[in-house]
């Protein structure tokens, strides 16, 4: 039988007695040092150039293999969009 004074849905506070840092505290040093806006822009520009380079290399490899043009275009565009999404989603850049 269960204790009628404790609600099984809400229950007692589970955080009581836990040892550790309070919520929002990342420790002694910040998680990442602040980056200057110009440095961030340059890093994103270089990473974007890398995405273009990967797409170009993929297109060259596929065309030398004799793959149809529309497949090359499709493959390069999908890879470029996925890599760009990962790049711009990153908070470290």
C-alpha positions, 0 to 999 in steps of 0.5 A: 500500500502506498502512503496517502500523504505523498502524491504519486504524480508530484511526489516529494522534491527529488532535488533535496540532498543532491550534491553538486553545482546549482543550476546554471553554474558552469564551474570555475571557468566559462564553458567557452571564452567569448570570441570577437565578432570579427573572428567569428565571422572569419571562422564562419567564412572559412567553414563555408568555403570548406562546404563549397570545397567539399561540394566541388570535390564531390561533383568532380569525383562524380563527373569523372565516374560518368554519373548523370548531371542531375544526380551530381547536382542533387548529391552536391546540393544535398551535401551542401545544405546538410553541411551548411545547416550543421555549420550555422547551427553550431554555437562554437563558430 
